[in-house]
Amino acid sequence: MQIIGILCALSAALFWASAVIMFKKSGEVLSPTALNLFKGVVTLLLLIPTLWLTGTPLFPDQPVGEWLLFGLSGFMGITLADNFFFMALKRLGAGLWAVVDCLYLPFIILLSAVFLDEQIGLKGMLGAALVIVAIGAGSYSGGSTKCSQRDFVGGLFWGTLAVSLLAGSIIMVKPLLETTSILWASYVRLLAGVAGLLVLAVIQPERKRTLSVLLPSQAWKIALPASVVGNYLAMIAWLAGFKYTLVSVAAILNQLSTIFTFILAAVFLKEPVTLPRLIAILLAVAGALLAAGAT
C-alpha cells in the first residue's frame, strides 16, 4: 500500500502544478471567492456521478462525529485555505508564492509529530530538508520579481494562513482516512467547503458578480480545465496519498508540486530555465527518493 500512497502523492503534486499555471491566469479576471466557488462546484458535479458509478453511497450510515469532522476539514481546507491561497497568489505571483508554500512541509511534519506521533527518521528529515532547499533555490528570482512591500506583507500573511489551515485540515482526519472511502471523504469535505463559499459569496457586497462565475463565460476556458485537474483529480490523489502512506512522507512528495510548476512553466509558458532551477530539480528528486525510502 505504501507504493500506492507514494504514487498518489506524486500525482497530486503534478496535478496541482498543472492547475496553478491555469489558476494564475484565471485569477487575473476572477476574485478569489469566485474562482474558489467555481472550482468547488465543478468538482462537486464531477464527484457525485463518480460516487454513483463506483457504488459509493452519498449518505452512508456513518457516525455523526465523522460527518462533522470531515465537514470541518472541508471548511478549513477549501472555504478558508483555498480562498487565502488565491489571495496570496494574486499578491505575490507564482515565484514568491512558492517560497511561502515551503511552510506546508514543516507544518505537516510538526503537526503529525505532535498529534499523530509519526516519526520519519533521519532519512525522512534529510529528504524534507533537501526538498525545502530545492524549492528555495528554484524560487530564487534574482530580484526580478515585482511586488510592492504591501503586497508582499499581505501575501505572506494570507499565504501562511492558507498553508497552516490546509495542514491542519488533513491532520485532523488522517485517523479516519484509514477506514473511510477516499471518494466519500472528498465528497463530504467538498460539500462543507462549497456551502461555506456560498455563504461568503452571499454576504459579500459584490455577491452578484461573484455568483455570476457559475454562468458560462470566457473565464471558463481556463478555469474549467484548471478545476478538473487541480481540484477533482488533485484532491482525490492528495487524500489517497495521506491514506496509504505516512502524513510526513506524503507531504514531502506533495511539495514537489513547486518543482513540477517550474518545469511546466518552462515548457508551456517559455519561462527561462536557470541554473538555480536546474539545481532545484536535482535536489528535489533526491529528497523525494530519500523520503520515499523512509517508509
C-alpha positions in Angstrom: 0.0 0.0 0.0 3.0 2.3 0.6 3.8 2.5 -3.1 0.1 3.4 -3.9 0.4 6.3 -1.4 3.7 7.5 -2.9 2.3 7.4 -6.4 -0.9 9.2 -5.4 1.1 11.9 -3.5 3.3 12.5 -6.6 0.3 12.6 -8.9 -1.4 15.2 -6.6 1.7 17.3 -6.9 1.7 17.1 -10.7 -2.0 17.8 -11.0 -1.8 20.8 -8.7 1.3 22.2 -10.5 -0.6 22.0 -13.8 -3.5 23.8 -12.3 -1.5 26.6 -10.6 -0.5 27.9 -14.0 -4.1 28.0 -15.2 -5.4 29.3 -11.9 -2.9 32.2 -12.1 -4.4 33.3 -15.4 -8.0 32.8 -14.1 -7.2 34.9 -11.0 -6.5 37.9 -13.2 -10.2 38.2 -14.1 -11.9 36.4 -11.2 -12.0 37.2 -7.5 -10.5 34.6 -5.1 -14.0 33.7 -3.7 -15.5 33.5 -7.2 -12.7 31.3 -8.5 -12.8 29.1 -5.4 -16.6 28.7 -5.7 -16.3 27.8 -9.3 -13.8 25.1 -8.8 -15.7 23.7 -5.9 -19.0 23.5 -7.8 -17.3 21.9 -10.8 -15.6 19.3 -8.6 -18.8 18.5 -6.8 -20.7 18.0 -10.1 -17.9 15.5 -11.1 -17.7 13.8 -7.7 -21.5 12.9 -7.4 -21.6 10.8 -10.6 -18.2 9.3 -9.7 -19.6 8.1 -6.4 -22.7 6.7 -8.1 -20.6 4.8 -10.7 -18.3 3.3 -8.1 -21.3 2.2 -5.9 -20.3 4.6 -3.1 -23.4 5.9 -1.3 -23.7 9.6 -0.9 -25.2 9.4 2.5 -23.9 6.2 4.2 -24.6 5.3 7.8 -21.5 7.0 9.2 -21.3 8.3 12.8 -22.3 12.0 13.1 -18.9 12.7 14.5 -17.2 11.6 11.3 -19.6 13.8 9.2 -18.8 16.8 11.3 -15.0 16.2 11.4 -14.8 15.8 7.6 -17.1 18.8 7.2 -14.9 20.9 9.4 -11.8 19.7 7.5 -13.5 20.9 4.2 -14.4 24.2 5.7 -10.9 24.8 6.8 -9.1 23.4 3.8 -11.5 24.6 1.0 -13.6 27.6 2.2 -10.8 29.2 4.1 -7.4 27.8 3.0 -8.1 27.9 -0.8 -9.5 31.4 -0.6 -6.4 32.6 1.3 -4.3 30.8 -1.3 -5.8 32.7 -4.2 -5.5 35.9 -2.2 -1.8 35.2 -1.7 -1.2 34.1 -5.3 -2.7 37.3 -6.6 -0.5 39.5 -4.5 2.8 37.5 -4.7 2.8 35.8 -8.0 3.8 32.2 -8.6 7.5 32.7 -7.7 7.1 34.3 -4.3 4.1 32.0 -3.5 6.4 29.0 -4.0 8.7 30.3 -1.2 5.7 30.8 1.2 4.4 27.4 0.2 7.6 25.9 1.7 5.9 26.3 5.1 3.5 23.5 4.2 6.1 20.8 4.8 7.3 22.0 8.2 3.7 22.5 9.3 2.7 18.9 8.3 5.8 17.4 9.9 5.3 19.3 13.2 1.6 18.6 13.4 1.9 14.9 12.5 4.6 14.5 15.2 2.5 16.3 17.8 -0.9 14.8 17.1 -0.2 11.6 15.3 3.1 10.6 16.9 4.6 10.0 13.4 8.4 9.8 13.1 10.0 9.6 9.7 13.6 9.2 10.9 16.8 10.8 9.8 16.4 9.8 6.1 12.9 11.4 6.1 14.1 14.6 7.7 17.0 14.8 5.3 14.6 14.3 2.4 12.4 17.1 3.8 15.4 19.4 4.1 16.5 18.7 0.5 13.1 19.5 -0.8 12.9 22.7 1.1 16.4 23.8 -0.1 15.3 22.8 -3.7 12.2 24.9 -3.6 14.2 27.9 -2.2 16.8 27.5 -5.0 14.1 27.1 -7.6 12.1 30.1 -6.4 15.1 32.4 -6.4 14.2 35.3 -8.7 17.4 37.3 -8.5 15.4 40.5 -7.6 13.3 40.4 -10.7 10.0 39.8 -9.0 7.9 42.9 -9.0 6.0 43.0 -5.7 5.3 46.0 -3.5 6.0 45.8 0.2 2.3 46.0 0.9 1.5 43.1 -1.4 4.4 41.1 0.0 3.3 41.5 3.6 -0.3 40.8 2.7 0.6 37.9 0.6 2.8 36.4 3.3 0.1 36.8 5.9 -2.7 35.2 3.7 -0.3 32.5 2.4 0.8 31.5 5.9 -2.8 31.2 7.0 -3.6 29.1 3.9 -0.8 26.7 4.4 -1.4 26.2 8.2 -5.1 25.7 7.7 -4.5 23.2 4.9 -2.1 21.2 7.0 -4.5 21.2 10.0 -7.4 20.1 7.8 -5.6 16.9 6.7 -4.0 16.1 10.1 -7.4 16.2 11.8 -8.9 13.5 9.6 -5.9 11.3 9.0 -7.0 8.6 11.5 -10.4 8.4 9.9 -9.0 8.0 6.4 -7.6 4.6 7.4 -11.1 3.2 7.3 -13.0 5.6 5.1 -13.7 5.7 1.3 -11.5 8.4 -0.3 -14.3 9.4 -2.6 -16.8 9.8 0.2 -14.3 11.8 2.3 -13.7 14.1 -0.7 -17.4 14.5 -1.2 -18.1 15.5 2.4 -15.2 17.9 2.6 -16.3 19.5 -0.7 -20.0 19.7 0.4 -18.9 21.7 3.5 -16.4 23.7 1.6 -18.8 24.8 -1.2 -21.5 25.5 1.4 -19.1 27.8 3.2 -18.2 29.5 0.0 -21.8 30.1 -0.9 -22.3 31.8 2.4 -19.2 34.0 1.8 -20.5 34.9 -1.7 -23.9 35.9 -0.5 -22.7 38.2 2.3 -20.2 40.0 0.1 -21.1 43.4 -1.4 -20.3 42.1 -4.9 -22.4 39.0 -4.5 -23.9 39.2 -8.0 -20.5 39.4 -9.6 -19.2 36.6 -7.5 -22.2 34.3 -8.2 -22.1 35.1 -11.9 -19.0 32.9 -12.2 -21.4 30.0 -12.4 -22.8 31.3 -15.7 -20.9 30.4 -18.9 -18.2 33.0 -19.8 -14.8 33.4 -21.4 -13.2 32.7 -18.0 -14.4 29.1 -18.2 -11.9 28.3 -20.9 -9.1 28.3 -18.3 -11.0 27.9 -15.0 -12.8 24.8 -16.1 -9.8 22.6 -17.0 -7.9 24.0 -14.0 -10.8 23.0 -11.7 -10.9 19.4 -13.2 -7.2 18.9 -12.9 -6.4 21.0 -9.9 -9.3 20.1 -7.7 -11.1 17.0 -8.8 -8.1 14.8 -9.7 -5.7 16.5 -7.3 -7.9 16.3 -4.3 -8.6 12.6 -4.7 -5.0 11.8 -5.3 -4.0 14.1 -2.4 -6.3 12.3 0.1 -5.3 8.9 -1.2 -1.6 9.8 -0.6 -2.3 10.6 3.0 -4.4 7.4 3.4 -1.8 5.0 2.1 1.4 6.4 3.5 2.8 8.5 6.3 1.5 12.0 6.5 5.0 13.4 6.6 6.1 11.4 3.5 3.0 12.3 1.5 3.6 16.0 2.4 7.2 15.9 1.2 6.1 14.4 -2.1 3.3 16.9 -2.4 5.8 19.7 -2.0 7.3 18.6 -5.4 4.4 20.5 -7.0 6.6 23.6 -6.9 9.3 21.8 -8.9 6.7 20.5 -11.4 5.5 24.0 -11.7 8.9 25.2 -12.7 9.2 22.5 -15.4 5.7 23.1 -16.8 6.2 26.9 -16.8 9.4 26.4 -18.9 7.7 24.0 -21.3 4.3 25.8 -21.8 5.0 29.4 -20.7 8.5 29.5 -22.2 10.0 30.8 -18.9 13.8 30.6 -18.8 15.4 27.5 -17.2 18.1 29.0 -14.9 20.9 27.2 -13.1 19.1 27.6 -9.7 16.1 25.9 -11.1 18.1 23.0 -12.5 19.8 22.6 -9.2 16.4 22.7 -7.5 15.0 19.9 -9.7 18.0 17.6 -8.8 17.8 18.3 -5.1 14.0 17.8 -5.1 14.3 14.4 -6.8 17.0 13.3 -4.3 14.8 14.5 -1.4 11.8 12.7 -2.7 13.7 9.4 -3.1 15.0 9.7 0.4 11.5 10.5 1.8 10.0 7.5 -0.1 12.8 5.3 1.3 12.0 6.4 4.8 8.7 4.4 4.9 
